[in-house]
């Protein structure tokens, strides 16, 4: 029989009581604020949530950054997703020390390449919005990568991605039902634009289709989530997200399946008819006389973006020029990643942007496919989607790098635990393993 020192017991009980009292005080404050100061209630609610999660397990705080990507509402000068991502980055930097972050160097160097090449324009374009957005992008890229790594390294990948896909499934099911009720018109869900819905569901669809073994999801659950996300994308009629989703499916389908080494046949049944549908829709809009269709509007914005870029071709005119109007143009954010980068940070920044994606895709492609395929597919899907839509949008611009970081984190956790996940040899008509059917 062993006895615990009395002092330790008293100290532990005192700490528990103090923690309960703090939560009670915060809970009461939140109730009071909701009644008398509703504008500040959300701040206290987030504070209570963060304290409660940190009290359970500090490593769970970075997980909050994943569902937070859906929080597009403004909290003071920033969105909810920005606030929670910033907090998650600070906690992740505390937890990451000595935890194998060096294995993610290729991905980090890719992000740092873009951030470094966009820094010189800060000297030329000296205004507050430019400085703030540059720091914002630093967090959206490098910060998100570190957060993702910590999530994977601490063993929370299944929880984080499970929550994300569950929200996507709820969003997709709701969008599908609403589309049936509004005569199959594009669906908008509260604060989420149809293209925002499509961008979220695109990522959820790719995660469900890839379904890496370290997630541990049964096949029926992954396929169910895949179908519902696909239905939601169709209901939202976000064509650019559908294109991105097709690219993600194509990347996953071309790489050998983890459990039997076969390449996916389903992707051709999905890619061909869906791709043809998107082509027909865009072609019909371009052929119509409607100057206000989404395709015609994009062409107008492309032309105006080129005019803005020519004002400073090498370094760009600075971030968020569409809100400051200092270029003579504004009111729209260029609906193409390269055009937005060209206008804001010029040719030098575009080299950094393309280098960031090329380096990330190369690094993820060289990883063990069991870990790297999901990150590779999501990054490729987001790059494809951003050719026809906005790229630098808080939650959408961070989720791909969080997922890429998760892939590295899970790999490092398995290595530290002595777990070896070897992809099955590729099966073809000419080379196959005994007992595996093609």
C-alpha positions as CSV (number, residue, x, y, z in Angstrom):
1,X,0.0,0.0,0.0
2,X,1.3,3.4,-1.0
3,X,0.3,6.8,0.3
4,X,0.4,10.1,-1.6
5,X,1.8,13.1,0.3
6,X,-0.9,15.2,1.9
7,X,0.6,18.4,0.5
8,X,0.3,17.1,-3.0
9,X,-3.3,16.0,-2.5
10,X,-4.3,19.4,-1.0
11,X,-2.6,21.2,-3.9
12,X,-4.3,19.0,-6.5
13,X,-7.7,19.6,-4.9
14,X,-7.1,23.3,-4.6
15,X,-6.1,23.5,-8.3
16,X,-9.3,21.6,-9.3
17,X,-11.5,23.9,-7.2
18,X,-9.8,27.0,-8.6
19,X,-10.3,25.8,-12.1
20,X,-14.0,25.1,-11.5
21,X,-14.4,28.6,-10.0
22,X,-12.8,30.2,-13.0
23,X,-15.1,28.4,-15.4
24,X,-18.1,29.3,-13.3
25,X,-17.1,32.9,-13.3
26,X,-16.5,32.9,-17.0
27,X,-19.8,31.1,-17.6
28,X,-21.7,33.6,-15.5
29,X,-19.9,36.5,-17.3
30,X,-20.9,35.0,-20.7
31,X,-24.5,34.8,-19.6
32,X,-24.5,38.4,-18.4
33,X,-22.8,39.6,-21.6
34,X,-25.3,37.7,-23.8
35,X,-28.1,39.6,-22.1
36,X,-26.6,43.1,-21.7
37,X,-23.6,43.2,-24.2
38,X,-24.5,40.8,-27.0
39,X,-21.6,42.1,-29.2
40,X,-19.0,40.8,-26.7
41,X,-20.7,37.5,-25.9
42,X,-18.8,35.6,-28.6
43,X,-15.4,36.7,-27.2
44,X,-16.2,35.3,-23.8
45,X,-17.7,32.1,-25.4
46,X,-14.5,31.5,-27.3
47,X,-12.5,32.2,-24.1
48,X,-14.4,29.7,-22.1
49,X,-14.1,27.1,-24.9
50,X,-10.3,27.6,-25.2
51,X,-9.8,27.4,-21.4
52,X,-11.9,24.3,-21.2
53,X,-10.1,22.6,-24.1
54,X,-6.7,23.6,-22.8
55,X,-7.5,22.3,-19.3
56,X,-8.4,18.9,-20.8
57,X,-5.4,18.7,-23.2
58,X,-3.4,21.6,-24.5
59,X,-2.6,19.7,-27.7
60,X,-6.3,19.8,-28.5
61,X,-6.2,23.6,-29.0
62,X,-4.7,23.4,-32.5
63,X,-7.5,21.0,-33.5
64,X,-9.9,23.9,-33.1
65,X,-8.3,25.6,-36.1
66,X,-9.7,22.9,-38.4
67,X,-13.5,23.4,-37.7
68,X,-12.8,27.1,-37.3
69,X,-12.2,27.5,-41.0
70,X,-16.0,27.6,-41.3
71,X,-16.2,30.6,-39.0
72,X,-16.3,33.4,-41.5
73,X,-18.1,35.9,-39.2
74,X,-16.1,38.9,-38.2
75,X,-14.8,39.2,-34.6
76,X,-13.6,42.7,-34.4
77,X,-11.0,43.4,-37.1
78,X,-10.6,39.7,-38.1
79,X,-12.7,36.6,-38.9
80,X,-13.3,33.9,-36.4
81,X,-11.1,31.5,-38.4
82,X,-8.2,34.0,-38.2
83,X,-8.6,34.4,-34.5
84,X,-8.6,30.7,-33.7
85,X,-5.8,29.9,-36.2
86,X,-3.7,32.6,-34.6
87,X,-4.2,31.1,-31.1
88,X,-3.6,27.6,-32.5
89,X,-0.3,28.8,-34.0
90,X,0.9,30.1,-30.7
91,X,0.1,26.9,-28.9
92,X,1.5,24.8,-31.7
93,X,4.9,26.7,-31.5
94,X,5.0,25.8,-27.8
95,X,4.2,22.1,-28.4
96,X,6.4,21.6,-31.5
97,X,9.8,21.9,-29.9
98,X,11.9,18.8,-30.3
99,X,9.0,16.9,-31.9
100,X,10.5,16.2,-35.3
101,X,9.5,19.3,-37.2
102,X,12.7,19.1,-39.2
103,X,11.0,16.3,-41.3
104,X,8.7,18.9,-42.7
105,X,11.5,21.2,-43.9
106,X,10.7,20.9,-47.6
107,X,7.2,22.0,-47.1
108,X,8.2,24.9,-44.8
109,X,10.9,26.1,-47.2
110,X,8.3,26.1,-50.0
111,X,6.0,28.4,-47.9
112,X,9.0,30.5,-46.7
113,X,10.0,31.0,-50.4
114,X,6.7,32.7,-51.2
115,X,6.7,34.8,-48.0
116,X,10.2,36.0,-48.6
117,X,9.6,37.0,-52.2
118,X,6.6,39.1,-51.2
119,X,8.4,41.0,-48.5
120,X,10.2,43.6,-50.8
121,X,7.0,45.1,-52.0
122,X,6.3,46.2,-48.4
123,X,8.9,48.9,-48.8
124,X,7.2,50.2,-52.0
125,X,3.6,50.0,-50.9
126,X,3.5,51.5,-47.4
127,X,0.0,51.4,-46.0
128,X,-1.5,49.5,-43.1
129,X,-3.7,47.0,-45.0
130,X,-0.7,45.8,-46.9
131,X,1.4,45.1,-43.8
132,X,-1.5,43.4,-42.0
133,X,-2.3,41.2,-45.0
134,X,1.3,40.1,-45.5
135,X,1.5,39.0,-41.8
136,X,-1.9,37.3,-42.3
137,X,-0.6,35.3,-45.2
138,X,2.5,34.3,-43.2
139,X,0.1,32.7,-40.6
140,X,-2.2,31.2,-43.3
141,X,0.8,29.4,-44.9
142,X,3.6,28.7,-42.4
143,X,1.5,28.9,-39.3
144,X,-1.1,26.5,-40.8
145,X,1.6,24.0,-41.7
146,X,2.9,24.0,-38.1
147,X,-0.6,23.7,-36.7
148,X,-1.2,20.7,-39.0
149,X,2.0,19.0,-38.0
150,X,1.2,19.3,-34.3
151,X,-2.3,17.9,-34.9
152,X,-0.8,14.9,-36.7
153,X,2.2,14.5,-34.3
154,X,0.0,14.5,-31.2
155,X,-2.4,11.9,-32.6
156,X,-5.4,14.1,-33.3
157,X,-5.5,13.7,-37.1
158,X,-8.5,11.4,-37.0
159,X,-10.4,13.8,-34.7
160,X,-9.6,17.0,-36.6
161,X,-10.4,15.6,-40.1
162,X,-13.4,13.7,-38.7
163,X,-14.9,16.9,-37.4
164,X,-14.2,18.7,-40.7
165,X,-15.8,16.0,-42.8
166,X,-18.7,15.7,-40.5
167,X,-19.4,19.5,-40.9
168,X,-19.0,19.1,-44.6
169,X,-21.5,16.2,-44.6
170,X,-24.1,18.3,-42.7
171,X,-23.5,21.2,-45.1
172,X,-23.8,19.0,-48.1
173,X,-27.0,17.3,-46.9
174,X,-28.6,20.7,-46.1
175,X,-27.6,22.1,-49.5
176,X,-29.0,19.1,-51.3
177,X,-32.4,19.3,-49.5
178,X,-32.5,23.1,-50.1
179,X,-31.8,22.6,-53.8
180,X,-34.8,20.3,-54.1
181,X,-37.0,22.9,-52.4
182,X,-35.9,25.9,-54.5
183,X,-36.2,24.3,-58.0
184,X,-32.5,23.3,-58.3
185,X,-31.3,26.8,-58.0
186,X,-27.8,27.5,-56.6
187,X,-27.8,27.2,-52.8
188,X,-26.6,29.8,-50.3
189,X,-26.4,28.8,-46.6
190,X,-26.5,31.8,-44.3
191,X,-23.1,33.6,-44.4
192,X,-21.7,31.0,-46.8
193,X,-21.7,31.9,-50.5
194,X,-22.3,29.1,-53.0
195,X,-18.7,29.1,-54.0
196,X,-17.6,29.0,-50.3
197,X,-19.8,26.0,-49.8
198,X,-18.3,24.4,-52.9
199,X,-14.7,25.0,-51.7
200,X,-15.3,23.4,-48.3
201,X,-17.1,20.4,-49.7
202,X,-14.4,20.0,-52.3
203,X,-11.8,19.4,-49.5
204,X,-14.2,17.1,-47.7
205,X,-14.9,15.1,-50.8
206,X,-11.1,14.6,-51.5
207,X,-10.5,13.5,-47.9
208,X,-13.3,11.0,-48.1
209,X,-12.2,9.6,-51.4
210,X,-8.6,9.3,-50.3
211,X,-9.5,7.8,-46.9
212,X,-5.9,7.0,-45.8
213,X,-5.5,4.0,-43.5
214,X,-4.3,6.2,-40.6
215,X,-7.7,7.7,-40.4
216,X,-9.3,4.3,-39.7
217,X,-12.6,5.1,-41.4
218,X,-14.7,2.1,-42.6
219,X,-15.3,2.1,-46.4
220,X,-19.1,2.7,-46.1
221,X,-18.5,5.8,-44.0
222,X,-16.0,7.3,-46.4
223,X,-18.1,6.6,-49.5
224,X,-21.2,8.0,-47.8
225,X,-19.3,11.2,-47.0
226,X,-18.0,11.3,-50.5
227,X,-21.5,11.0,-52.1
228,X,-23.0,13.6,-49.8
229,X,-20.2,16.1,-50.4
230,X,-20.6,15.6,-54.1
231,X,-24.4,16.1,-53.9
232,X,-23.8,19.3,-51.9
233,X,-21.3,20.6,-54.5
234,X,-23.8,20.0,-57.3
235,X,-26.5,21.7,-55.2
236,X,-24.3,24.8,-54.7
237,X,-23.4,24.7,-58.4
238,X,-19.9,25.9,-57.7
239,X,-18.2,24.8,-61.0
240,X,-14.7,25.8,-59.9
241,X,-15.0,23.6,-56.8
242,X,-16.2,20.8,-58.9
243,X,-13.2,21.2,-61.2
244,X,-10.9,21.2,-58.1
245,X,-12.6,18.1,-56.8
246,X,-12.1,16.3,-60.1
247,X,-8.4,17.1,-60.0
248,X,-8.2,15.8,-56.4
249,X,-10.0,12.6,-57.4
250,X,-7.7,12.2,-60.4
251,X,-4.6,12.5,-58.2
252,X,-5.8,9.9,-55.7
253,X,-7.0,7.6,-58.4
254,X,-3.7,7.6,-60.2
255,X,-1.8,6.5,-57.1
256,X,-2.0,2.9,-55.9
257,X,-4.7,2.1,-53.3
258,X,-3.2,1.5,-49.9
259,X,-4.9,-1.9,-49.2
260,X,-4.4,-3.7,-52.6
261,X,-2.2,-1.7,-54.8
262,X,-4.9,-1.2,-57.5
263,X,-5.5,2.1,-59.1
264,X,-9.1,3.4,-58.8
265,X,-11.5,2.7,-61.6
266,X,-14.3,4.7,-60.1
267,X,-12.6,8.0,-61.0
268,X,-13.3,7.6,-64.7
269,X,-17.0,7.2,-64.0
270,X,-16.9,10.4,-62.0
271,X,-14.4,12.5,-64.1
272,X,-15.8,12.1,-67.6
273,X,-19.5,13.0,-67.2
274,X,-18.9,15.6,-64.5
275,X,-16.1,17.3,-66.5
276,X,-18.4,17.3,-69.6
277,X,-21.2,18.9,-67.5
278,X,-18.9,21.7,-66.3
279,X,-17.6,22.4,-69.8
280,X,-21.2,22.6,-71.2
281,X,-22.3,25.0,-68.4
282,X,-19.3,27.4,-68.9
283,X,-19.6,27.2,-72.7
284,X,-23.3,28.1,-72.6
285,X,-22.6,31.1,-70.3
286,X,-19.9,32.4,-72.6
287,X,-22.1,32.0,-75.7
288,X,-25.0,33.9,-74.1
289,X,-25.7,37.6,-74.3
290,X,-26.0,38.0,-70.5
291,X,-23.2,40.4,-69.5
292,X,-23.9,39.7,-65.8
293,X,-23.3,35.9,-65.9
294,X,-20.5,34.6,-63.7
295,X,-18.4,33.7,-66.7
296,X,-18.8,37.2,-68.3
297,X,-18.3,38.9,-65.0
298,X,-15.0,37.1,-64.5
299,X,-13.7,38.1,-67.9
300,X,-14.4,41.7,-67.0
301,X,-12.6,41.4,-63.7
302,X,-9.6,39.7,-65.5
303,X,-9.3,42.7,-67.8
304,X,-9.4,45.2,-64.9
305,X,-6.9,43.1,-62.9
306,X,-4.4,43.3,-65.8
307,X,-4.8,47.1,-65.8
308,X,-4.0,47.2,-62.1
309,X,-1.0,44.9,-62.5
310,X,0.5,47.1,-65.2
311,X,0.7,49.9,-62.7
312,X,3.5,48.0,-60.9
313,X,4.5,44.8,-62.8
314,X,7.5,43.7,-60.8
315,X,6.5,44.3,-57.2
316,X,2.7,44.8,-57.4
317,X,0.5,47.5,-55.9
318,X,0.1,45.9,-52.5
319,X,-2.3,43.6,-50.7
320,X,-6.0,44.4,-50.5
321,X,-6.0,47.2,-53.1
322,X,-9.6,46.3,-53.9
323,X,-10.6,47.7,-50.4
324,X,-8.3,50.8,-50.4
325,X,-9.1,51.9,-54.0
326,X,-5.6,53.5,-54.2
327,X,-5.2,52.0,-57.7
328,X,-8.5,53.6,-59.1
329,X,-10.1,50.1,-59.1
330,X,-11.8,48.2,-56.3
331,X,-14.9,46.4,-55.1
332,X,-13.7,43.0,-56.4
333,X,-11.0,40.5,-55.5
334,X,-9.5,39.0,-58.6
335,X,-11.2,35.5,-59.1
336,X,-7.9,33.9,-60.2
337,X,-4.9,33.1,-57.9
338,X,-2.2,34.1,-60.3
339,X,-3.9,37.4,-61.3
340,X,-4.5,38.3,-57.6
341,X,-0.8,37.5,-56.8
342,X,0.4,39.5,-59.8
343,X,-1.6,42.6,-58.9
344,X,-0.7,42.5,-55.2
345,X,2.9,41.4,-55.2
346,X,3.9,41.5,-58.9
347,X,6.0,39.1,-61.0
348,X,8.4,38.6,-58.1
349,X,5.6,37.4,-55.8
350,X,4.1,35.2,-58.6
351,X,7.5,33.4,-58.8
352,X,7.3,32.8,-55.1
353,X,3.6,31.7,-55.3
354,X,4.3,29.2,-58.1
355,X,7.5,28.1,-56.4
356,X,5.5,27.5,-53.2
357,X,3.0,25.2,-54.9
358,X,5.7,23.4,-57.0
359,X,7.8,22.8,-53.9
360,X,4.9,21.6,-51.9
361,X,3.6,19.2,-54.6
362,X,7.0,17.8,-55.2
363,X,7.6,17.3,-51.4
364,X,4.2,15.6,-50.9
365,X,4.6,13.4,-54.0
366,X,8.0,12.1,-52.7
367,X,6.5,11.1,-49.4
368,X,5.3,7.6,-48.6
369,X,2.0,7.5,-50.5
370,X,0.2,6.2,-47.4
371,X,0.8,9.6,-45.9
372,X,1.5,12.0,-48.8
373,X,-1.4,11.2,-51.2
374,X,-4.1,13.0,-49.2
375,X,-2.0,16.2,-48.9
376,X,-0.9,16.0,-52.5
377,X,-4.6,15.7,-53.7
378,X,-5.9,18.5,-51.5
379,X,-3.1,20.9,-52.5
380,X,-3.6,20.1,-56.2
381,X,-7.4,20.4,-55.9
382,X,-7.1,23.8,-54.2
383,X,-4.7,25.1,-56.8
384,X,-7.0,24.0,-59.6
385,X,-10.1,25.5,-58.0
386,X,-8.3,28.8,-57.5
387,X,-7.8,29.2,-61.2
388,X,-11.4,30.2,-61.4
389,X,-12.1,31.6,-58.0
390,X,-10.6,33.5,-55.0
391,X,-7.6,32.0,-53.4
392,X,-6.6,34.2,-50.4
393,X,-9.7,33.8,-48.3
394,X,-9.0,33.1,-44.6
395,X,-10.3,29.5,-43.9
396,X,-9.9,28.3,-47.5
397,X,-6.3,29.4,-47.8
398,X,-5.2,27.7,-44.6
399,X,-7.0,24.3,-44.7
400,X,-4.9,22.9,-47.5
401,X,-1.7,23.6,-45.6
402,X,-3.1,22.3,-42.3
403,X,-3.9,19.0,-44.1
404,X,-0.4,18.9,-45.7
405,X,1.1,19.5,-42.2
406,X,-1.1,16.7,-40.7
407,X,0.3,14.3,-43.3
408,X,3.8,15.0,-42.1
409,X,2.8,14.9,-38.5
410,X,1.2,11.5,-38.7
411,X,4.2,10.1,-40.5
412,X,6.5,11.4,-37.8
413,X,4.2,10.0,-35.1
414,X,4.2,6.6,-36.7
415,X,8.0,6.7,-37.1
416,X,8.4,7.6,-33.4
417,X,6.1,4.8,-32.4
418,X,7.8,2.2,-34.6
419,X,4.8,1.8,-36.9
420,X,5.7,1.1,-40.5
421,X,3.0,1.6,-43.1
422,X,4.2,0.1,-46.4
423,X,2.0,0.8,-49.5
424,X,0.9,-2.3,-51.3
425,X,2.9,-3.1,-54.6
426,X,1.2,-1.6,-57.6
427,X,-1.1,-4.1,-59.3
428,X,-1.4,-4.1,-63.1
429,X,-2.5,-6.7,-65.8
430,X,1.2,-7.6,-66.2
431,X,2.3,-7.5,-62.5
432,X,0.1,-8.5,-59.7
433,X,0.5,-10.1,-56.3
434,X,-0.9,-13.6,-55.8
435,X,-4.5,-13.5,-54.5
436,X,-5.2,-9.9,-55.6
437,X,-7.8,-9.5,-58.4
438,X,-7.5,-6.7,-61.0
